[in-house]
């Protein structure tokens, strides 16, 4: 439902709560502006103008641009990075790592992730929220293929899953956040091959 009055027809919010259309418009606007202008160039005013909502509407739902960017990233992460559950373990790991690399290096949500990681280096409040709301759920997704593999007998029951996650995705995040080197599929496939070799399981 749109707010009444001809002058408000461009706005997507309503007084009864969040409009999903408005919410998506705000999150997409925040992503786009960050890619275009960088973290410092994103403002609530700019997001409102790009999304076609009132600034007051954004402040009813989020208290800062960091809130908007974190919600945008978490939404996109859940949509694009939920690991596949078909095929053998090698296939599942290769697919998950290659998708993660593309998501973090070639998409607007990936730019949001990198920007929040950078901001976290000198803002303790952002750092705490980034770890809890972005890195925590992201790590849970990275663990999921391994948890399933243990349950199915594809990995030994005593596999240290946290260490396994570090082996598989640690080099990926190092390239994304530290060196800036490309993360091609050949690189992520090699990580999977090395991990499976170290577990002494045959590559299927």
N, C-alpha and C positions, 0 to 999 in steps of 0.2 A: 504494500500500500504506500503510495507517495503522499507527501505532506500536501495539505490543501493550499489552494491559491495558485494562480497562473505563474507567479514569479518564482515558485519553488519546483516547477515541474522537472528541472534538470537535476534536482537532488534526489538521492536514492535512499536516504534515511527515513525513519518514521519514529514517532514519539512512543511507540509501544515496545520498542526493543530493536535488536539488530535486524536489519534486512540483509539476507545472505547475498543479494545482488550488490548492495552497497559495500558489504564486508569484502567481497572479492574484488570490487573495483578499487578499494583502498589498498589492499594487499598488492595487487598488480601494479598500481601507481607507485607504491613505495619501491618495489623491485625495479621498475623502469627508471625511476629517478636516480636510484643508487648507481645503476649501470651508467647513466648519462653524466651524473655530477659528482659521484663519490659520496662517502659518508657525510662529510661536512656540508655538502650541497643539498642534502635531503632535509626538508623542513615540513612541519605539519601543514603550514600554509600551502606549500608546493604540492604536497600529497592531496590535500583537499581540492585544489584547483584541477589537478590532473584527473582525480577520481570523479569530479562533479558532485561533491558533497560539501556541506557546510563544515567549516573548521570546528564548530561546536559539536557537530555529530561525531567527529573523530575523538574529541576530548571526552565525550560520554563513554566511549568504548575503550580507549587507550590513553594512558597518561603521558606518553612520550613517543618519539619516533623509534626509539629502541624497542618499545613494546610492539609497535607495528611490524618492524623488521623481523623480530624474533618470531612472531606469530606467522608471518609470511613464510619464513624459512621452515618452521615446523610443519606447516601445512604441506609445503612442497616436498619436504623430506619424506613424509608419510606416503605421499602419492607416488613418488618416483623411486624411492630407495627401499621399499619393502622387498626383501629378497625373494627370488623365485623358489618354488617348491616342486619343480619338475626336473627330471633328468638325474644323472648320477652326481656324486659330490663334486667331482672336478667341474662339470658343466655348471652346477649351481654357483660355485665359488668364482669361476671365471666370469659368469654373467653378472654377479653382484659387484665384483670389483671393477669391471669395465663400466658398468652403469654408474657406479659411484664416481669414478674418475671423470666421466663425461659430465655428470651433474655438477661436480665441484669446480670444473675448469671451463666449461663451455656454456653455462646457463646463467640467467639472472639470479636464481636462488643461490648458485655457487658464488656469485659475486657478493651477495648478502653475507654468506658464511665467511668469506675472506675478510670482508669489512668488519664484521662483528669480532672476528678473531684479532684483527689489528687494533680495534678500539679497546678490546679487553686487556691489551698490554699496558695501558696507562689509566684505566678506569676500573677500580676494584669492584664497583657495583655491577658494571657490565660484565666483568670477568666472572663473577659469581653466577649471574643469570645465564651467561653463555654456556658455562660448564653444566649447570643444572638442566636448562631448558633445551639446549641444542646438542651439546656433546653427549649428555647422558642418554637421551633417546637415540641418537645416532649410533652410539656404541651398542645399545641393545639390538638395533637392527643388524649391526655387523656380527654380533654374537649368534644371531638366530640360525643361520645355516649350520654353524658348528654345533649348537645345541641339538638341532634335529639330527645331525650326523651321529652324535653320541647315542641318542635315543634309538637310532636305527642300526647301530653296530658298525657304522662306517668309520668311526674313529674310536680309539680305545676309551673305556669308561673313565680312566684316570687322566684324560686329556686336560691340561690346564687351559681353560677356554680364554681367560684374560690374556695369557701369554700368546696363545694362538692368534687372537685378534691383533695384538701388537705386531706379530710377525707378518700377518697378511696386509693390514691396512696402515701400519705405522709408516712404511716407506712411501705410501701413497700420500698421506697427509704431510709428510716431510717435504715432498716435492711441491704440493699445492701451497703450503703456507710458508716454507722457508726458502727453498732454492728457486722456485718458479720454473723448474724444468718441466718439459712436457710429460704427460702420463699416458703414453700410447697403450693400446691393447697388448702389444708385445710385452710391455713392462708388467702389466697386471697379470697376464698369463704366466709370466716367469715367476711371479710371487706365489701363485697357486702351485706351480710345479715344484718349487723349492719346498713349500710347506708340506705338500703330500709326500715328497721324498723324505723329509725329516721325520714324518710320522711312521715311516717304513711301511706305508700302505701303497699298493700298486696304483699307478695312475690309470683310472678306468677308461 
